[in-house]
Amino acid sequence: MLINELKKYKLILGSASQRRKELLSMLDLVFDIKTCTNSEVYPKNLHGFQIAEFLAKQKSEFISKNLKDDYLLITADTLVFQENEIFHKPKNKKEAKEALIKLSGKKHKVITGVCIKSKEKSIVFSSKTDVSLNRLSEEEIIYYIEKYRPYDKAGSYGIQEWIGYIGIKKINGSYNNVVGLPTEELYQKLKLFI
């Protein structure tokens, strides 16, 4: 079984995200956490999943420099796209409000790029979920931002919070991917390391 086979590694989640920590814990895996402080910069010629995968790999390369031989490192980056616009984490209330107004009543894509790396090899993949959001009133948007302060979330929202309960009309793809880690696909890819 995968849980036992992975014990030969020191499993590490390369993320400060509480949501990713919770999701990985739900796979019954024991892991440590290392965080990455380098800025997220990517070549401007990349698009969609390429950006998410590039950033996940970049985090992996940065963190793995200081790891011992028996590690298995998981890094991820989640981005929200609507047409050709990328919605990163908002810096303030104004940016969060602008993002939610644009996403309101429309469809968008949530793409998480994931990198799994050991000393011997690395695998990079991405998962896409289509999300349809109900039209949100300005009052609802302001309430959500003030109460939940979604400044650490791509797209300025967390599907697992109040706004997800009242605003998500439909999703096509992995729910956990929208939270921040496509757990089912990650579990299958981890089997390639045993």
Secondary structure, DSSP 8 states (H G I E B T S, - for coil): -HHHHGGGSEEEE----HHHHHHHHTTT---EE----S-----TT--THHHHHHHHHHHHHHHHTT--TTEEEEEEEEEEEETTEEE---SSHHHHHHHHHHHTTSEEEEEEEEEEEESS-EEEEEEEEEEEE----HHHHHHHHHHH--TTSGGG--TTSHHHHHHEEEEES-HHHHHT--HHHHHHHHGGG-
